[in-house]
Every structure is written in C-alpha cells, then in structure tokens.
Amino acid sequence: MSALEIVLGIVILVLSAVLVVCVLMQSGKDKRLSGSIAGGAETFFGKTKGKTTDKIFSRMTTILSFVFVATMVVMYIFIANAY
C-alpha cells in the first residue's frame, strides 16, 4: 500500500463519519426521531435559528456528499491504475 492509498482511506473514513452526523442532525419532515437526536433545535434556539441550522446542515450534507463521491472516484482510479 502506498502513502496515497492510506491518506485517501483516512479521508474517506472521516468524510463518512461527518456525513452521517450531518444527516442525523437534520430535522427532516418527521420531527420525532431527528428532533431527539439533534436536541430540539427549534425549541431551544427559536424557530428562526432552528431553520437556519437545518439549512446549514443541508448544505453541509450536499457538499460533503460531492466531496465523498469525488474522493471515492479518485481512489478507485488510483487503485485500478496501480494494479
């Protein structure tokens, strides 16, 4: 294994963990389960702050998803060319 494979593997693991956290922190349409995980952002921060945090988590999820997919494609191309 080369150093690039190890670095890409670590990046993929970190991205996947952060992506899971971002998805779980979103309130979504059904407020029962995700509200308990997120800690009820709308009741603590008020309605405007809760919507703002949902928007931030939604954008973070979108950006992290694209970065995750791009990293996976780079790693696949790197490993396919190495062997």
Biopython code that builds the backbone (N, CA, C, O; Angstrom):
import numpy as np
from Bio.PDB.StructureBuilder import StructureBuilder

atoms = [
    (1, "MET", "N", (0.839, -1.179, 0.000)),
    (1, "MET", "CA", (0.000, 0.000, 0.000)),
    (1, "MET", "C", (0.888, 1.247, 0.000)),
    (1, "MET", "O", (1.890, 1.333, 0.710)),
    (2, "SER", "N", (0.485, 2.176, -0.801)),
    (2, "SER", "CA", (1.245, 3.418, -0.849)),
    (2, "SER", "C", (0.685, 4.416, 0.164)),
    (2, "SER", "O", (-0.375, 4.207, 0.755)),
    (3, "ALA", "N", (1.421, 5.491, 0.342)),
    (3, "ALA", "CA", (1.001, 6.520, 1.291)),
    (3, "ALA", "C", (-0.281, 7.204, 0.826)),
    (3, "ALA", "O", (-1.112, 7.593, 1.646)),
    (4, "LEU", "N", (-0.443, 7.351, -0.502)),
    (4, "LEU", "CA", (-1.650, 7.993, -1.023)),
    (4, "LEU", "C", (-2.897, 7.162, -0.731)),
    (4, "LEU", "O", (-3.953, 7.712, -0.421)),
    (5, "GLU", "N", (-2.775, 5.846, -0.830)),
    (5, "GLU", "CA", (-3.918, 4.975, -0.517)),
    (5, "GLU", "C", (-4.308, 5.106, 0.950)),
    (5, "GLU", "O", (-5.493, 5.141, 1.282)),
    (6, "ILE", "N", (-3.317, 5.178, 1.822)),
    (6, "ILE", "CA", (-3.597, 5.312, 3.255)),
    (6, "ILE", "C", (-4.261, 6.652, 3.546)),
    (6, "ILE", "O", (-5.233, 6.715, 4.297)),
    (7, "VAL", "N", (-3.738, 7.720, 2.952)),
    (7, "VAL", "CA", (-4.305, 9.052, 3.174)),
    (7, "VAL", "C", (-5.735, 9.112, 2.642)),
    (7, "VAL", "O", (-6.623, 9.635, 3.316)),
    (8, "LEU", "N", (-5.968, 8.582, 1.437)),
    (8, "LEU", "CA", (-7.322, 8.589, 0.877)),
    (8, "LEU", "C", (-8.272, 7.740, 1.715)),
    (8, "LEU", "O", (-9.438, 8.098, 1.880)),
    (9, "GLY", "N", (-7.791, 6.632, 2.241)),
    (9, "GLY", "CA", (-8.620, 5.797, 3.112)),
    (9, "GLY", "C", (-9.035, 6.523, 4.380)),
    (9, "GLY", "O", (-10.186, 6.441, 4.807)),
    (10, "ILE", "N", (-8.087, 7.234, 4.978)),
    (10, "ILE", "CA", (-8.392, 8.002, 6.188)),
    (10, "ILE", "C", (-9.370, 9.129, 5.872)),
    (10, "ILE", "O", (-10.294, 9.381, 6.646)),
    (11, "VAL", "N", (-9.174, 9.811, 4.736)),
    (11, "VAL", "CA", (-10.079, 10.892, 4.337)),
    (11, "VAL", "C", (-11.489, 10.356, 4.125)),
    (11, "VAL", "O", (-12.464, 10.990, 4.529)),
    (12, "ILE", "N", (-11.600, 9.198, 3.495)),
    (12, "ILE", "CA", (-12.919, 8.599, 3.256)),
    (12, "ILE", "C", (-13.596, 8.219, 4.571)),
    (12, "ILE", "O", (-14.801, 8.418, 4.726)),
    (13, "LEU", "N", (-12.837, 7.677, 5.510)),
    (13, "LEU", "CA", (-13.421, 7.332, 6.811)),
    (13, "LEU", "C", (-13.914, 8.569, 7.557)),
    (13, "LEU", "O", (-15.007, 8.559, 8.123)),
    (14, "VAL", "N", (-13.120, 9.623, 7.558)),
    (14, "VAL", "CA", (-13.524, 10.857, 8.247)),
    (14, "VAL", "C", (-14.738, 11.478, 7.562)),
    (14, "VAL", "O", (-15.685, 11.899, 8.227)),
    (15, "LEU", "N", (-14.709, 11.533, 6.223)),
    (15, "LEU", "CA", (-15.848, 12.094, 5.486)),
    (15, "LEU", "C", (-17.124, 11.311, 5.747)),
    (15, "LEU", "O", (-18.192, 11.902, 5.911)),
    (16, "SER", "N", (-17.025, 9.999, 5.786)),
    (16, "SER", "CA", (-18.235, 9.205, 6.009)),
    (16, "SER", "C", (-18.795, 9.428, 7.410)),
    (16, "SER", "O", (-20.012, 9.496, 7.581)),
    (17, "ALA", "N", (-17.931, 9.542, 8.408)),
    (17, "ALA", "CA", (-18.409, 9.786, 9.769)),
    (17, "ALA", "C", (-19.067, 11.163, 9.883)),
    (17, "ALA", "O", (-20.123, 11.296, 10.501)),
    (18, "VAL", "N", (-18.447, 12.184, 9.290)),
    (18, "VAL", "CA", (-19.014, 13.533, 9.346)),
    (18, "VAL", "C", (-20.315, 13.599, 8.557)),
    (18, "VAL", "O", (-21.251, 14.292, 8.954)),
    (19, "LEU", "N", (-20.375, 12.883, 7.445)),
    (19, "LEU", "CA", (-21.595, 12.860, 6.634)),
    (19, "LEU", "C", (-22.754, 12.219, 7.394)),
    (19, "LEU", "O", (-23.883, 12.702, 7.321)),
    (20, "VAL", "N", (-22.488, 11.150, 8.113)),
    (20, "VAL", "CA", (-23.533, 10.504, 8.919)),
    (20, "VAL", "C", (-24.035, 11.453, 10.002)),
    (20, "VAL", "O", (-25.241, 11.550, 10.232)),
    (21, "VAL", "N", (-23.124, 12.147, 10.663)),
    (21, "VAL", "CA", (-23.520, 13.096, 11.709)),
    (21, "VAL", "C", (-24.366, 14.222, 11.124)),
    (21, "VAL", "O", (-25.369, 14.616, 11.718)),
    (22, "CYS", "N", (-23.968, 14.744, 9.960)),
    (22, "CYS", "CA", (-24.728, 15.829, 9.331)),
    (22, "CYS", "C", (-26.135, 15.378, 8.956)),
    (22, "CYS", "O", (-27.093, 16.135, 9.114)),
    (23, "VAL", "N", (-26.263, 14.171, 8.469)),
    (23, "VAL", "CA", (-27.587, 13.669, 8.095)),
    (23, "VAL", "C", (-28.452, 13.481, 9.343)),
    (23, "VAL", "O", (-29.638, 13.813, 9.331)),
    (24, "LEU", "N", (-27.869, 12.955, 10.409)),
    (24, "LEU", "CA", (-28.650, 12.742, 11.628)),
    (24, "LEU", "C", (-29.045, 14.044, 12.325)),
    (24, "LEU", "O", (-30.052, 14.075, 13.033)),
    (25, "MET", "N", (-28.288, 15.100, 12.143)),
    (25, "MET", "CA", (-28.586, 16.368, 12.804)),
    (25, "MET", "C", (-29.689, 17.152, 12.100)),
    (25, "MET", "O", (-30.211, 18.111, 12.669)),
    (26, "GLN", "N", (-30.051, 16.775, 10.898)),
    (26, "GLN", "CA", (-31.126, 17.475, 10.186)),
    (26, "GLN", "C", (-32.470, 17.075, 10.772)),
    (26, "GLN", "O", (-32.663, 15.936, 11.196)),
    (27, "SER", "N", (-33.394, 18.021, 10.790)),
    (27, "SER", "CA", (-34.694, 17.718, 11.389)),
    (27, "SER", "C", (-35.590, 16.937, 10.435)),
    (27, "SER", "O", (-36.332, 16.062, 10.881)),
    (28, "GLY", "N", (-35.543, 17.221, 9.153)),
    (28, "GLY", "CA", (-36.339, 16.489, 8.191)),
    (28, "GLY", "C", (-37.815, 16.792, 8.301)),
    (28, "GLY", "O", (-38.214, 17.732, 8.989)),
    (29, "LYS", "N", (-38.626, 16.000, 7.625)),
    (29, "LYS", "CA", (-40.070, 16.202, 7.630)),
    (29, "LYS", "C", (-40.707, 15.632, 8.896)),
    (29, "LYS", "O", (-41.636, 16.224, 9.445)),
    (30, "ASP", "N", (-40.217, 14.501, 9.352)),
    (30, "ASP", "CA", (-40.748, 13.863, 10.543)),
    (30, "ASP", "C", (-39.903, 14.290, 11.739)),
    (30, "ASP", "O", (-38.724, 13.945, 11.812)),
    (31, "LYS", "N", (-40.477, 15.023, 12.661)),
    (31, "LYS", "CA", (-39.728, 15.647, 13.745)),
    (31, "LYS", "C", (-39.518, 14.724, 14.951)),
    (31, "LYS", "O", (-38.873, 15.134, 15.917)),
    (32, "ARG", "N", (-40.030, 13.517, 14.928)),
    (32, "ARG", "CA", (-39.958, 12.670, 16.118)),
    (32, "ARG", "C", (-38.549, 12.188, 16.417)),
    (32, "ARG", "O", (-38.010, 12.498, 17.479)),
    (33, "LEU", "N", (-37.937, 11.437, 15.508)),
    (33, "LEU", "CA", (-36.642, 10.829, 15.797)),
    (33, "LEU", "C", (-35.510, 11.834, 15.696)),
    (33, "LEU", "O", (-34.683, 11.914, 16.605)),
    (34, "SER", "N", (-35.449, 12.602, 14.621)),
    (34, "SER", "CA", (-34.322, 13.507, 14.438)),
    (34, "SER", "C", (-34.345, 14.654, 15.443)),
    (34, "SER", "O", (-33.292, 15.191, 15.786)),
    (35, "GLY", "N", (-35.508, 15.029, 15.911)),
    (35, "GLY", "CA", (-35.578, 16.070, 16.927)),
    (35, "GLY", "C", (-34.949, 15.629, 18.232)),
    (35, "GLY", "O", (-34.338, 16.435, 18.934)),
    (36, "SER", "N", (-35.093, 14.356, 18.563)),
    (36, "SER", "CA", (-34.470, 13.873, 19.790)),
    (36, "SER", "C", (-32.964, 13.744, 19.632)),
    (36, "SER", "O", (-32.224, 13.945, 20.595)),
    (37, "ILE", "N", (-32.499, 13.412, 18.434)),
    (37, "ILE", "CA", (-31.058, 13.310, 18.200)),
    (37, "ILE", "C", (-30.435, 14.697, 18.177)),
    (37, "ILE", "O", (-29.384, 14.906, 18.782)),
    (38, "ALA", "N", (-31.054, 15.640, 17.497)),
    (38, "ALA", "CA", (-30.496, 16.985, 17.374)),
    (38, "ALA", "C", (-30.676, 17.801, 18.642)),
    (38, "ALA", "O", (-30.049, 18.850, 18.785)),
    (39, "GLY", "N", (-31.489, 17.364, 19.539)),
    (39, "GLY", "CA", (-31.682, 18.091, 20.777)),
    (39, "GLY", "C", (-32.782, 19.129, 20.732)),
    (39, "GLY", "O", (-32.853, 19.992, 21.606)),
    (40, "GLY", "N", (-33.634, 19.063, 19.737)),
    (40, "GLY", "CA", (-34.747, 20.006, 19.653)),
    (40, "GLY", "C", (-34.280, 21.415, 19.394)),
    (40, "GLY", "O", (-34.507, 22.298, 20.221)),
    (41, "ALA", "N", (-33.636, 21.652, 18.275)),
    (41, "ALA", "CA", (-33.039, 22.960, 17.971)),
    (41, "ALA", "C", (-34.090, 24.055, 17.885)),
    (41, "ALA", "O", (-33.815, 25.199, 18.244)),
    (42, "GLU", "N", (-35.285, 23.729, 17.418)),
    (42, "GLU", "CA", (-36.300, 24.775, 17.258)),
    (42, "GLU", "C", (-36.827, 25.259, 18.604)),
    (42, "GLU", "O", (-37.151, 26.439, 18.744)),
    (43, "THR", "N", (-36.918, 24.395, 19.577)),
    (43, "THR", "CA", (-37.431, 24.842, 20.864)),
    (43, "THR", "C", (-36.374, 25.593, 21.651)),
    (43, "THR", "O", (-36.712, 26.506, 22.405)),
    (44, "PHE", "N", (-35.115, 25.241, 21.501)),
    (44, "PHE", "CA", (-34.058, 25.892, 22.263)),
    (44, "PHE", "C", (-33.649, 27.225, 21.646)),
    (44, "PHE", "O", (-33.512, 28.223, 22.353)),
    (45, "PHE", "N", (-33.456, 27.244, 20.335)),
    (45, "PHE", "CA", (-32.968, 28.438, 19.661)),
    (45, "PHE", "C", (-34.078, 29.324, 19.116)),
    (45, "PHE", "O", (-33.808, 30.454, 18.711)),
    (46, "GLY", "N", (-35.277, 28.863, 19.093)),
    (46, "GLY", "CA", (-36.366, 29.600, 18.463)),
    (46, "GLY", "C", (-36.558, 29.097, 17.045)),
    (46, "GLY", "O", (-35.712, 28.376, 16.516)),
    (47, "LYS", "N", (-37.655, 29.471, 16.437)),
    (47, "LYS", "CA", (-37.998, 28.936, 15.122)),
    (47, "LYS", "C", (-37.029, 29.381, 14.042)),
    (47, "LYS", "O", (-36.708, 28.579, 13.164)),
    (48, "THR", "N", (-36.559, 30.588, 14.059)),
    (48, "THR", "CA", (-35.660, 31.074, 13.012)),
    (48, "THR", "C", (-34.302, 30.400, 13.101)),
    (48, "THR", "O", (-33.743, 30.012, 12.075)),
    (49, "LYS", "N", (-33.764, 30.256, 14.285)),
    (49, "LYS", "CA", (-32.444, 29.638, 14.454)),
    (49, "LYS", "C", (-32.495, 28.162, 14.069)),
    (49, "LYS", "O", (-31.537, 27.643, 13.496)),
    (50, "GLY", "N", (-33.592, 27.483, 14.375)),
    (50, "GLY", "CA", (-33.726, 26.081, 14.005)),
    (50, "GLY", "C", (-33.729, 25.892, 12.499)),
    (50, "GLY", "O", (-33.121, 24.954, 11.984)),
    (51, "LYS", "N", (-34.411, 26.781, 11.793)),
    (51, "LYS", "CA", (-34.433, 26.696, 10.334)),
    (51, "LYS", "C", (-33.064, 27.016, 9.750)),
    (51, "LYS", "O", (-32.671, 26.439, 8.735)),
    (52, "THR", "N", (-32.341, 27.924, 10.378)),
    (52, "THR", "CA", (-31.005, 28.276, 9.902)),
    (52, "THR", "C", (-30.046, 27.103, 10.081)),
    (52, "THR", "O", (-29.257, 26.814, 9.182)),
    (53, "THR", "N", (-30.101, 26.429, 11.218)),
    (53, "THR", "CA", (-29.225, 25.280, 11.422)),
    (53, "THR", "C", (-29.592, 24.147, 10.475)),
    (53, "THR", "O", (-28.705, 23.441, 9.996)),
    (54, "ASP", "N", (-30.872, 23.958, 10.195)),
    (54, "ASP", "CA", (-31.265, 22.941, 9.223)),
    (54, "ASP", "C", (-30.711, 23.279, 7.840)),
    (54, "ASP", "O", (-30.271, 22.391, 7.110)),
    (55, "LYS", "N", (-30.734, 24.538, 7.492)),
    (55, "LYS", "CA", (-30.199, 24.951, 6.193)),
    (55, "LYS", "C", (-28.697, 24.713, 6.125)),
    (55, "LYS", "O", (-28.183, 24.265, 5.100)),
    (56, "ILE", "N", (-27.988, 25.012, 7.219)),
    (56, "ILE", "CA", (-26.542, 24.786, 7.258)),
    (56, "ILE", "C", (-26.235, 23.300, 7.131)),
    (56, "ILE", "O", (-25.358, 22.917, 6.357)),
    (57, "PHE", "N", (-26.945, 22.455, 7.881)),
    (57, "PHE", "CA", (-26.705, 21.021, 7.805)),
    (57, "PHE", "C", (-27.068, 20.457, 6.434)),
    (57, "PHE", "O", (-26.417, 19.531, 5.949)),
    (58, "SER", "N", (-28.098, 21.008, 5.813)),
    (58, "SER", "CA", (-28.471, 20.562, 4.474)),
    (58, "SER", "C", (-27.373, 20.889, 3.469)),
    (58, "SER", "O", (-27.018, 20.051, 2.640)),
    (59, "ARG", "N", (-26.837, 22.100, 3.539)),
    (59, "ARG", "CA", (-25.740, 22.484, 2.634)),
    (59, "ARG", "C", (-24.487, 21.658, 2.901)),
    (59, "ARG", "O", (-23.812, 21.220, 1.969)),
    (60, "MET", "N", (-24.179, 21.448, 4.188)),
    (60, "MET", "CA", (-23.004, 20.645, 4.528)),
    (60, "MET", "C", (-23.149, 19.223, 4.005)),
    (60, "MET", "O", (-22.182, 18.639, 3.516)),
    (61, "THR", "N", (-24.351, 18.662, 4.105)),
    (61, "THR", "CA", (-24.593, 17.310, 3.606)),
    (61, "THR", "C", (-24.388, 17.246, 2.103)),
    (61, "THR", "O", (-23.782, 16.300, 1.600)),
    (62, "THR", "N", (-24.885, 18.236, 1.383)),
    (62, "THR", "CA", (-24.726, 18.260, -0.071)),
    (62, "THR", "C", (-23.251, 18.371, -0.457)),
    (62, "THR", "O", (-22.771, 17.623, -1.309)),
    (63, "ILE", "N", (-22.546, 19.291, 0.161)),
    (63, "ILE", "CA", (-21.130, 19.495, -0.170)),
    (63, "ILE", "C", (-20.305, 18.267, 0.202)),
    (63, "ILE", "O", (-19.478, 17.811, -0.587)),
    (64, "LEU", "N", (-20.527, 17.732, 1.399)),
    (64, "LEU", "CA", (-19.775, 16.554, 1.825)),
    (64, "LEU", "C", (-20.079, 15.340, 0.958)),
    (64, "LEU", "O", (-19.203, 14.502, 0.741)),
    (65, "SER", "N", (-21.302, 15.236, 0.463)),
    (65, "SER", "CA", (-21.640, 14.123, -0.423)),
    (65, "SER", "C", (-20.849, 14.195, -1.723)),
    (65, "SER", "O", (-20.326, 13.185, -2.194)),
    (66, "PHE", "N", (-20.763, 15.393, -2.302)),
    (66, "PHE", "CA", (-19.988, 15.548, -3.529)),
    (66, "PHE", "C", (-18.505, 15.287, -3.289)),
    (66, "PHE", "O", (-17.852, 14.643, -4.110)),
    (67, "VAL", "N", (-17.967, 15.776, -2.179)),
    (67, "VAL", "CA", (-16.554, 15.541, -1.860)),
    (67, "VAL", "C", (-16.305, 14.051, -1.626)),
    (67, "VAL", "O", (-15.284, 13.514, -2.057)),
    (68, "PHE", "N", (-17.236, 13.386, -0.944)),
    (68, "PHE", "CA", (-17.115, 11.953, -0.685)),
    (68, "PHE", "C", (-17.099, 11.156, -1.992)),
    (68, "PHE", "O", (-16.256, 10.279, -2.181)),
    (69, "VAL", "N", (-18.026, 11.467, -2.882)),
    (69, "VAL", "CA", (-18.084, 10.759, -4.172)),
    (69, "VAL", "C", (-16.830, 11.030, -4.990)),
    (69, "VAL", "O", (-16.285, 10.112, -5.604)),
    (70, "ALA", "N", (-16.364, 12.273, -5.008)),
    (70, "ALA", "CA", (-15.154, 12.604, -5.765)),
    (70, "ALA", "C", (-13.938, 11.871, -5.201)),
    (70, "ALA", "O", (-13.095, 11.387, -5.956)),
    (71, "THR", "N", (-13.852, 11.791, -3.884)),
    (71, "THR", "CA", (-12.746, 11.071, -3.255)),
    (71, "THR", "C", (-12.804, 9.583, -3.583)),
    (71, "THR", "O", (-11.772, 8.959, -3.828)),
    (72, "MET", "N", (-13.994, 9.020, -3.589)),
    (72, "MET", "CA", (-14.136, 7.608, -3.935)),
    (72, "MET", "C", (-13.733, 7.347, -5.385)),
    (72, "MET", "O", (-13.091, 6.337, -5.672)),
    (73, "VAL", "N", (-14.098, 8.235, -6.294)),
    (73, "VAL", "CA", (-13.734, 8.072, -7.699)),
    (73, "VAL", "C", (-12.224, 8.169, -7.858)),
    (73, "VAL", "O", (-11.626, 7.373, -8.582)),
    (74, "VAL", "N", (-11.599, 9.139, -7.187)),
    (74, "VAL", "CA", (-10.136, 9.279, -7.259)),
    (74, "VAL", "C", (-9.458, 8.036, -6.719)),
    (74, "VAL", "O", (-8.498, 7.546, -7.313)),
    (75, "MET", "N", (-9.940, 7.524, -5.611)),
    (75, "MET", "CA", (-9.327, 6.314, -5.046)),
    (75, "MET", "C", (-9.533, 5.106, -5.954)),
    (75, "MET", "O", (-8.628, 4.286, -6.108)),
    (76, "TYR", "N", (-10.706, 4.991, -6.551)),
    (76, "TYR", "CA", (-10.952, 3.883, -7.470)),
    (76, "TYR", "C", (-10.023, 3.964, -8.680)),
    (76, "TYR", "O", (-9.456, 2.953, -9.095)),
    (77, "ILE", "N", (-9.868, 5.136, -9.238)),
    (77, "ILE", "CA", (-8.978, 5.304, -10.405)),
    (77, "ILE", "C", (-7.537, 5.027, -10.018)),
    (77, "ILE", "O", (-6.800, 4.389, -10.770)),
    (78, "PHE", "N", (-7.134, 5.498, -8.857)),
    (78, "PHE", "CA", (-5.768, 5.275, -8.399)),
    (78, "PHE", "C", (-5.489, 3.787, -8.199)),
    (78, "PHE", "O", (-4.447, 3.290, -8.627)),
    (79, "ILE", "N", (-6.410, 3.074, -7.552)),
    (79, "ILE", "CA", (-6.201, 1.657, -7.293)),
    (79, "ILE", "C", (-6.295, 0.852, -8.587)),
    (79, "ILE", "O", (-5.548, -0.111, -8.761)),
    (80, "ALA", "N", (-7.188, 1.220, -9.491)),
    (80, "ALA", "CA", (-7.317, 0.500, -10.763)),
    (80, "ALA", "C", (-6.060, 0.634, -11.606)),
    (80, "ALA", "O", (-5.668, -0.316, -12.284)),
    (81, "ASN", "N", (-5.425, 1.791, -11.576)),
    (81, "ASN", "CA", (-4.204, 2.009, -12.346)),
    (81, "ASN", "C", (-2.981, 1.412, -11.661)),
    (81, "ASN", "O", (-1.979, 1.135, -12.321)),
    (82, "ALA", "N", (-3.046, 1.212, -10.360)),
    (82, "ALA", "CA", (-1.887, 0.684, -9.625)),
    (82, "ALA", "C", (-1.726, -0.820, -9.838)),
    (82, "ALA", "O", (-0.611, -1.335, -9.748)),
    (83, "TYR", "N", (-2.815, -1.530, -10.119)),
    (83, "TYR", "CA", (-2.727, -2.977, -10.262)),
    (83, "TYR", "C", (-2.957, -3.414, -11.642)),
    (83, "TYR", "O", (-2.916, -4.611, -11.925)),
]
sb = StructureBuilder()
sb.init_structure("model")
sb.init_model(0)
sb.init_chain("A")
sb.init_seg("    ")
for serial, (resi, resn, name, xyz) in enumerate(atoms, 1):
    if name == "N":
        sb.init_residue(resn, " ", resi, " ")
    sb.init_atom(name, np.array(xyz, "f"), 0.0, 1.0, " ", f" {name:<3s}", serial, name[0])
structure = sb.get_structure()
